Amino acid sequence: MHYLFPSYGSPVTQTIVISDSEYQALQRAEAQDYIHSLEGKIYSYEKEIERLRKNILKVSKQAGLLPEPKHDQPNETSETIRESGTSDFTEEST
């Protein structure tokens, strides 16, 4: 026997009536779930970006693509920087 609507394709329409406050609560809950999933994606993408940047740095170092540090320029020590900073501060305050 053939049915007009077989069980696997029968158009079942079911209407559920809820209050406006319940509907708004449902919308908020769905929005929070969606935001949580988006934040998870952001976190995953940021971790992947960090991993890719580390790979770029590693490959650049291995291939010698990074500029060599300049050894012929004198380096300022922390004492020199501290002294120059102190003298500037005392001159401005007088």
Helices and strands as residue ranges (DSSP letters): G 7-9, H 20-63, H 78-93
